[in-house]
Amino acid sequence: MDRKDQTMAFSPVREESAEQILLRVYAALRAKGYDPVNQLVGYIISGDPTYITSYDNARSLIRRMERDELLEEVMKFYLNQKASV
């Protein structure tokens, strides 16, 4: 079978990890005077990107990930911290 007749799966390559994206978005929100926790929670719950500032490309960065991936990253970090105490 000729290779051009086969369906190929495409997986986007992410240059930054979820942790790096969250930290950069957090820094941008703080720099603009927002409460980063409230803004991130608002975004994760609603999916409305206007919760995230466009400053320093934060809005574009956060939209590179699915909201469930962001929530998973936060939960893993929180539970790992609590379980290690």
Rosetta blueprint (number, residue, H / E / L):
1 M L
2 D L
3 R H
4 K H
5 D H
6 Q L
7 T L
8 M L
9 A L
10 F L
11 S L
12 P L
13 V L
14 R L
15 E L
16 E L
17 S L
18 A H
19 E H
20 Q H
21 I H
22 L H
23 L H
24 R H
25 V H
26 Y H
27 A H
28 A H
29 L H
30 R H
31 A H
32 K L
33 G L
34 Y L
35 D L
36 P H
37 V H
38 N H
39 Q H
40 L H
41 V H
42 G H
43 Y H
44 I H
45 I H
46 S H
47 G L
48 D L
49 P H
50 T H
51 Y H
52 I L
53 T L
54 S L
55 Y H
56 D H
57 N H
58 A H
59 R H
60 S H
61 L H
62 I H
63 R L
64 R L
65 M L
66 E L
67 R H
68 D H
69 E H
70 L H
71 L H
72 E H
73 E H
74 V H
75 M H
76 K H
77 F H
78 Y H
79 L H
80 N H
81 Q H
82 K H
83 A H
84 S L
85 V L
